[in-house]
């Protein structure tokens, strides 16, 4: 979701080389899993990389703080939403990679890895190997 990051450029890829799914916090949500099932079974995707990044706003607040900020700023009560903020990026990245690996709708041998992108240096660190 972060506009500072250009996923294809970051990975040295060109248009058409990868399917890119982006959301706040780089979280593996139900909709991300649904989209991965379609990508794997209908579009031939055979590898998945979950990439979180440093300086992520979702890792600097709690869900409660986000609810309070939106209520104070816009007067909108968002308590029915789960923003899935991230208190520990490495732990969350590991858990989200495991969520993909354990999906009964995806092949057991699907290569899934997790990485952390440093927005200051451009360095991509493998945090959860495939």
C-alpha positions, -999 to +999 in steps of 0.1 A: +000+000+000+029+023+007+035+046-023+073+048-015+076+012-026+077+000-062+074-038-059+085-047-094+116-024-092+124-036-057+126-072-070+142-064-104+111-075-123+092-061-153+055-057-160+038-091-162+065-109-142+045-110-109+011-106-094+011-079-067-013-078-039-010-048-016-028-039+016-021-020+049+004-039+070+012-065+043-013-088+061-025-121+048-063-116+052-091-138+040-093-118+008-056-122+002-060-160+006-090-160-018-069-141-043-039-164-039-061-195-045-073-179-078-038-169-088-023-203-081-050-224-096-061-202-125-031-181-133-002-205-127+014-187-098+039-211-083+058-189-057+046-164-031+065-137-013+050-118+016+069-085+020+065-062+050+085-030+052+102-008+077+087+025+088+052+010+084+025+030+101+006-002+109+035-012+131+035+020+150-001+020+163-026-004+179-061-011+165-075+009+194-053+039+185-064+037+149-101+036+160-095+067+182-076+086+155-103+081+130-131+089+155-113+121+166-103+132+131-134+122+110-161+114+136-164+079+122-168+049+145-147+021+130-148-003+160-165-030+138-134-032+117-102-051+125-073-031+112-048-059+119-021-036+132+014-052+137+031-051+171+060-073+160+067-074+122+089-105+122+065-125+143+035-113+122+053-120+089+061-156+101+025-162+112+011-148+079+035-170+058+023-200+079-013-190+072-006-194+035+014-226+039-014-242+059-042-233+036-061-264+025-069-247-008-032-242-018-007-269-029+014-282+000+045-277-021+038-241-029+070-220-023+061-193+002+086-170+018+085-138+039+108-107+035+113-074+052+120-044+029+140-015+044+126+017+029+157+037+038+183+014+023+163-005-003+176-038+012+153-068+011+160-093+039+146-128+038+130-132+072+111-164+066+128-187+040+108-207+015 
